[in-house]
Amino acid sequence: MKRLLLPLMLGSALLNGVAQAAEHLWAKGLPDYSQGYDEQRDPANDLAAASARANAEGKKVLLLVGGEWCSWCQEMNHFLDREPALANQFNQTFVVVKVNVSKANKNEAFLKSYPEYLGVPHFYVLNADGKLLESFNTGLLEKGKSYDEGKFGKFIAFFQPSSASS
């Protein structure tokens, strides 16, 4: 019995750690559609809610296409957690909607309205009315095994409202 207890306790601790790891500082307090890549979510409904919020807050919508399986998607979360000033700028500029693409749900019907992406994570920047402003390969923001703070900051600054950049 004692031999079973330790593996069960360790397994529980690991699962709890995984659940807590999904909570990222940069997304704390944001809507559910900004939190994780959920195969069950309806991105069209999420986009409608995000567009309403973007309209009310004077922001752009950023569709962040990726998945929980994607190492670069997870690195982006960690990068934004490590760069709170940049994360703040990111959240002041965009209402983020994470759009899942996985074997179980590729969200093809939703994504067919946008230009094809070559890899994930991928950004689609929309105005608050849902008009596509930019399709962006996030590989251009990479540096080594993470993201480049300067490039990421320039990307955000390009889309900031003029009142936010002054």
Phi and psi in degrees as a GROMACS rama.xvg file:
@    title "Ramachandran Plot"
@    xaxis  label "Phi"
@    yaxis  label "Psi"
@TYPE xy
-63.4272  -31.9771  LYS-2
-69.9058  -24.5447  ARG-3
-84.5042  -29.8208  LEU-4
-65.1594  -45.9773  LEU-5
-62.0082  -49.3166  LEU-6
-60.8499  -36.3243  PRO-7
-65.5382  -42.1146  LEU-8
-66.1154  -42.5732  MET-9
-65.2047  -42.0792  LEU-10
-60.5324  -42.5989  GLY-11
-64.1176  -42.2142  SER-12
-64.3228  -40.6648  ALA-13
-65.2203  -44.1952  LEU-14
-62.6211  -41.1549  LEU-15
-64.0186  -38.9875  ASN-16
-63.4956  -40.0026  GLY-17
-64.2014  -42.7946  VAL-18
-62.8374  -40.7529  ALA-19
-71.8723  -31.0237  GLN-20
-65.0406  -24.4491  ALA-21
-71.9907  -16.1577  ALA-22
-86.1338  117.437  GLU-23
-110.508  138.877  HIS-24
-57.8396  -40.6352  LEU-25
-63.9913  -25.7595  TRP-26
-103.217  3.75639  ALA-27
-59.39  128.562  LYS-28
84.5545  -4.62367  GLY-29
-82.6696  163.087  LEU-30
-60.08  160.987  PRO-31
-54.4743  -35.7609  ASP-32
-68.6287  -9.66743  TYR-33
-98.7397  -7.60631  SER-34
-81.217  -52.3531  GLN-35
-151.646  171.097  GLY-36
-89.1026  96.6033  TYR-37
-102.718  119.095  ASP-38
-61.7004  -22.5156  GLU-39
-88.4557  -14.6194  GLN-40
-73.252  151.758  ARG-41
-100.689  106.491  ASP-42
-63.7623  -26.4586  PRO-43
-66.4605  -43.2923  ALA-44
-65.6131  -41.0488  ASN-45
-62.861  -41.6024  ASP-46
-63.7146  -40.7032  LEU-47
-61.0434  -44.6082  ALA-48
-66.1707  -42.0511  ALA-49
-66.3638  -38.1561  ALA-50
-63.726  -41.2765  SER-51
-62.2677  -42.8263  ALA-52
-66.179  -43.0542  ARG-53
-62.0165  -40.7683  ALA-54
-60.4056  -46.628  ASN-55
-67.0789  -31.8723  ALA-56
-104.007  1.53595  GLU-57
66.2105  40.3867  GLY-58
-118.23  172.409  LYS-59
-96.1022  162.263  LYS-60
-101.172  135.089  VAL-61
-118.701  111.927  LEU-62
-82.9198  118.603  LEU-63
-106.602  99.8829  LEU-64
-86.9679  127.222  VAL-65
179.778  -153.751  GLY-66
-164.965  161.345  GLY-67
-64.3373  -23.3411  GLU-68
-78.0241  -14.1102  TRP-69
-86.8131  117.331  CYS-70
-64.3251  -36.7947  SER-71
-71.89  -29.9152  TRP-72
-65.6612  -42.794  CYS-73
-68.0943  -37.7866  GLN-74
-64.4972  -36.1623  GLU-75
-61.7361  -41.7741  MET-76
-59.2606  -47.3351  ASN-77
-65.0272  -40.8314  HIS-78
-59.4574  -48.7081  PHE-79
-66.1277  -33.2449  LEU-80
-63.9838  -36.8811  ASP-81
-78.7788  -16.6348  ARG-82
-120.473  72.3336  GLU-83
-60.4899  -34.3458  PRO-84
-66.8617  -41.3597  ALA-85
-67.3272  -41.504  LEU-86
-61.8737  -39.4975  ALA-87
-63.1902  -44.7385  ASN-88
-61.888  -42.2177  GLN-89
-58.2443  -48.0796  PHE-90
-74.3918  -22.6278  ASN-91
-79.4038  -17.2821  GLN-92
-99.7182  -36.6886  THR-93
-124.425  149.018  PHE-94
-100.389  114.139  VAL-95
-90.4504  131.067  VAL-96
-120.116  114.667  VAL-97
-82.5607  124.514  LYS-98
-110.818  116.095  VAL-99
-71.7682  135.726  ASN-100
-132.371  114.937  VAL-101
-148.305  173.744  SER-102
-58.711  -37.5249  LYS-103
-73.6303  -30.7867  ALA-104
-155.703  105.775  ASN-105
-90.043  -4.95799  LYS-106
49.6774  39.713  ASN-107
-61.4662  -41.2339  GLU-108
-61.0929  -41.4011  ALA-109
-69.9506  -45.8487  PHE-110
-76.8759  -12.731  LEU-111
-66.7666  -14.4829  LYS-112
-77.4154  -7.1371  SER-113
-119.629  160.105  TYR-114
-58.9743  151.021  PRO-115
-63.0433  140.258  GLU-116
-105.212  150.553  TYR-117
-97.2768  -19  LEU-118
-165.543  171.211  GLY-119
-122.989  152.654  VAL-120
-70.852  155.674  PRO-121
-137.327  140.234  HIS-122
-104.196  134.807  PHE-123
-117.713  119.458  TYR-124
-99.0898  127.183  VAL-125
-121.696  152.65  LEU-126
-76.5037  175.521  ASN-127
-64.8099  -18.5909  ALA-128
-90.323  1.71427  ASP-129
92.6006  4.68275  GLY-130
-77.8124  131.223  LYS-131
-66.7022  124.756  LEU-132
-102.301  -34.4232  LEU-133
-159.426  139.051  GLU-134
-110.528  121.893  SER-135
-131.639  125.718  PHE-136
-80.045  112.772  ASN-137
-68.9847  -10.6296  THR-138
-58.3813  -25.4407  GLY-139
-70.3064  -13.3041  LEU-140
-99.9092  -1.21439  LEU-141
-77.4527  152.819  GLU-142
-148.185  113.745  LYS-143
62.5077  -124.337  GLY-144
-101.919  18.6026  LYS-145
-146.031  -150.858  SER-146
-114.952  155.845  TYR-147
-92.1728  120.755  ASP-148
-58.8909  -42.4708  GLU-149
-64.7691  -46.7131  GLY-150
-65.1617  -42.2604  LYS-151
-62.6583  -43.454  PHE-152
-62.4599  -40.7209  GLY-153
-64.8999  -39.3682  LYS-154
-59.4743  -48.9196  PHE-155
-61.9673  -47.8016  ILE-156
-58.9565  -34.5014  ALA-157
-58.9186  -32.473  PHE-158
-102.792  -0.660622  PHE-159
-66.4058  144.258  GLN-160
-60.6648  147.676  PRO-161
-58.2497  -31.698  SER-162
-70.9098  -27.9343  SER-163
-76.8411  -27.2729  ALA-164
-87.7024  -7.98197  SER-165
